[in-house]
């Protein structure tokens, strides 16, 4: 059997998204992931911090890596983020990856009540502090000052040595400036689900050029993509089931320039929802064409979807396929999740 490789010539690695469920159910899903051959799983931050579910999964598994996908950098102190990462790495015995991202001003300020910050500057500072605490919290720390934090470590006690003094930090990105930051300071780049196959292929020269500019090698950074996948022998049904998810993302004003860049700006503007209405996409679902759905969500039977996502592997090291989720029942979500497991199992059988 021919061994299929990723963009750096290594093994193709598959990740999954772990839903927040009672621990025995999460444990069952995690064990299924291990049996299929997943590299690891992510927990999302919708509102609450994603460290707790990953600690639970780590306690119920032996090989599966656990990661935050993502932890929003602006919703907690970077010191707390650092120690949450250290604790998850301890519980998992070195299987933790800290995924960080900026989120949007509208979410940070409108949902969490956080002050307005320069998001990239803030994220850079958070990464610096997390790495410093990870490497020095057990040794003793000197004061650290930046634009947003002035840390004197008053009353700070030394902690036990971490399992690793350099826990991998993967940074999530949609647009070029944040992608560049991830390639400069991150151990990994998590590309947004809105990065279509074609768009991802187009960004390969940019990724290579930015790494060269920062004096880094391609192998220094894990590139991880999150394609939406809807496995269904009834392809039109898969498209219909995915429409609300695409409509929801198209409705964000802050994403308008990205949709312009990939040719769906007019449709996105049609979908933009009034402030505060992002929870209800019912009024704009009809504005999303089949063509737009298929650009972002790979729909159809396993064989067809594997063929459609194959070009990702020329750019990425790992994939985290996830299902559309808006306006779907538990039964539909379960079915589409099972489809992803079938797809990954088939990909592994074929040597990838």
SEGU-32710 format. One line per field, with one value per residue (C-alpha): residue in one letter; x, y, z. Coordinates in steps of 0.05 Angstrom, whole numbers. Each point is the difference from the previous one (the first is absolute). Layout:
# residues N
type: a;...
u: X;...
v: Y;...
w: Z;...
END
This chain:
# residues 352
type: x;x;x;x;x;x;x;x;x;x;x;x;x;x;x;x;x;x;x;x;x;x;x;x;x;x;x;x;x;x;x;x;x;x;x;x;x;x;x;x;x;x;x;x;x;x;x;x;x;x;x;x;x;x;x;x;x;x;x;x;x;x;x;x;x;x;x;x;x;x;x;x;x;x;x;x;x;x;x;x;x;x;x;x;x;x;x;x;x;x;x;x;x;x;x;x;x;x;x;x;x;x;x;x;x;x;x;x;x;x;x;x;x;x;x;x;x;x;x;x;x;x;x;x;x;x;x;x;x;x;x;x;x;x;x;x;x;x;x;x;x;x;x;x;x;x;x;x;x;x;x;x;x;x;x;x;x;x;x;x;x;x;x;x;x;x;x;x;x;x;x;x;x;x;x;x;x;x;x;x;x;x;x;x;x;x;x;x;x;x;x;x;x;x;x;x;x;x;x;x;x;x;x;x;x;x;x;x;x;x;x;x;x;x;x;x;x;x;x;x;x;x;x;x;x;x;x;x;x;x;x;x;x;x;x;x;x;x;x;x;x;x;x;x;x;x;x;x;x;x;x;x;x;x;x;x;x;x;x;x;x;x;x;x;x;x;x;x;x;x;x;x;x;x;x;x;x;x;x;x;x;x;x;x;x;x;x;x;x;x;x;x;x;x;x;x;x;x;x;x;x;x;x;x;x;x;x;x;x;x;x;x;x;x;x;x;x;x;x;x;x;x;x;x;x;x;x;x;x;x;x;x;x;x;x;x;x;x;x;x;x;x;x;x;x;x;x;x;x;x;x;x
u: 0;27;9;-33;36;-15;32;65;6;-24;-60;-68;-29;-74;-32;-72;-45;-24;-71;-14;-39;-3;68;-18;-25;61;43;-35;10;73;13;-34;47;60;-25;-11;70;-13;61;-39;-62;-17;-49;-32;-9;-70;-9;34;75;18;51;-49;-27;71;22;-58;17;73;-18;-39;51;71;23;-48;29;-45;-3;-38;-29;1;8;-17;61;-39;-49;48;67;59;27;-63;5;71;-16;-62;45;51;-54;-30;69;12;-67;12;73;26;-56;-27;2;-21;-41;-8;-38;-25;-74;-35;-8;-75;5;54;-33;-73;-3;58;1;74;33;19;70;44;-13;65;43;-38;7;75;6;-42;43;63;-27;-27;67;37;-44;5;76;12;-59;37;66;-20;-19;24;-51;-31;-30;-35;-55;-56;32;49;15;40;-17;-18;-11;16;22;43;-39;18;41;-45;0;27;31;-24;-72;-17;-41;-41;-31;-66;-6;-46;35;71;25;-19;25;67;2;-15;57;47;-12;-44;16;-61;-48;-74;-33;-73;-55;-14;65;-27;42;15;16;46;38;7;30;58;49;-19;12;68;20;-19;37;62;-8;1;58;-42;-7;-65;10;2;-75;-57;-53;-68;-64;-72;-43;-74;-22;-71;2;-66;-16;-56;46;-56;-24;71;2;-68;22;64;-33;-15;72;27;-54;20;72;-18;-42;59;19;71;9;-24;69;18;-63;18;69;-28;-56;-61;-2;-68;-32;31;-27;-69;9;25;-45;-16;42;-21;-37;55;-37;-56;19;-69;-12;62;8;-33;52;56;5;19;65;17;-15;43;58;3;-30;21;-65;-15;22;67;38;-23;18;69;14;-23;44;62;32;3;57;46;-3;-17;28;-66;-75;-55;-64;-62;-74;-47;-39;-50;-74;15;-33;40;-15;27;62;12;-8;49;50;-3;11;65;24;-16;38;62;-1;-3;56;43;-16;25;66;-17
v: 0;69;44;67;59;71;65;-13;-73;-28;-40;31;17;4;39;4;47;-25;22;18;-59;-41;-30;-73;22;42;-58;-46;49;9;-75;-5;54;-38;-64;34;32;73;38;42;40;73;33;65;63;21;36;-40;-16;-62;-28;-38;-47;-15;-17;-49;-32;-5;-38;-51;-12;-23;22;53;70;54;73;64;18;55;34;74;39;61;-32;-16;21;-30;-25;-41;-25;-21;-40;-31;-24;-27;-37;-30;-22;-32;-36;-25;-17;43;-6;71;54;71;29;75;51;72;-7;64;68;-9;-64;22;67;-17;-69;-2;74;5;67;18;-24;-6;-74;-21;40;-30;-71;9;22;-58;-51;32;-3;-71;-24;36;-29;-69;2;37;-8;-55;37;71;58;70;56;1;63;14;43;-36;-35;20;-64;6;-70;28;-57;-50;-68;-46;-58;-72;-11;-7;-63;43;70;16;-22;8;62;-1;66;3;47;24;61;14;41;-52;-56;36;7;-74;-18;47;-21;-63;-73;-11;37;-19;26;22;-45;55;-17;-39;-52;49;57;-44;-21;73;17;-50;50;51;-50;-19;72;21;-57;19;72;-22;-47;-62;-66;-30;-58;49;14;-49;24;-26;12;-8;-17;-6;-70;-26;-74;-21;-45;50;58;51;-15;11;67;20;-21;42;64;30;-8;38;53;11;15;42;43;30;69;-11;-57;41;15;-74;-19;55;-31;-68;24;-4;72;17;-62;12;71;-28;-45;51;1;58;6;-49;-47;-50;-55;-1;-11;-22;65;-5;-74;8;50;-53;-35;-73;24;40;-59;-47;49;-5;-68;-63;-39;-70;-72;-18;-13;66;41;-32;19;71;11;-34;67;22;-49;39;57;-29;-50;-18;6;9;-14;25;-3;57;14;57;-20;-75;-49;-45;-58;38;21;-71;-26;51;-13;-75;17;35;-61;-44;48;1;-75;-7;51;-39;-65;31;19;71
w: 0;-19;61;-10;31;22;-23;37;-21;65;21;-12;67;16;57;23;39;67;20;72;28;64;14;-16;-69;-13;22;-49;-57;18;1;-68;-26;26;-33;-67;2;16;23;49;15;12;47;-24;41;-15;67;55;2;-40;49;45;-54;-25;70;5;-67;19;63;-41;-56;-7;-69;-27;1;29;-21;8;-67;18;67;-11;24;23;49;57;29;-40;67;10;-72;12;62;-31;-57;49;40;-63;-22;68;-1;-71;14;-57;-50;3;-54;17;-57;6;-40;2;-14;-23;33;-2;41;49;15;-12;33;50;18;-13;-17;-71;-17;-61;-10;-32;48;58;-27;-10;72;25;-36;29;71;-7;-25;55;55;-30;0;65;48;37;2;18;-45;-14;-12;-69;-30;-65;-30;37;59;55;38;64;26;69;50;-55;23;-42;-29;-14;-64;-61;-42;-57;5;-71;-12;-75;-16;-63;-23;-38;-58;-55;-32;-21;58;52;-45;-4;76;9;-48;37;72;0;1;-43;-46;6;-63;4;-26;-51;-35;-58;-37;-56;48;41;-63;-19;68;-6;-30;53;56;-29;-11;71;31;-40;22;73;-10;13;-35;-23;48;58;-5;-3;-49;20;-40;22;-61;8;-21;-11;-17;-30;-60;-14;-21;-7;70;26;-36;29;70;-7;-25;69;24;-61;8;72;-17;-60;46;37;-23;24;-50;-60;-27;1;-39;-49;-10;-18;-45;45;25;-30;28;68;1;-15;60;50;61;44;63;53;-47;-15;37;-51;-73;-24;-36;-43;-15;-67;-22;2;-67;-10;-32;63;45;-41;1;76;16;-35;-9;-25;8;32;-65;-31;62;7;-72;12;61;-28;-22;73;11;-46;51;68;49;32;-10;51;-38;34;-16;-15;63;-8;3;3;47;47;-47;-60;37;23;-71;-29;55;-15;-73;18;38;-60;-45;45;7;-76;-9;49;-36;-65;32;22
END
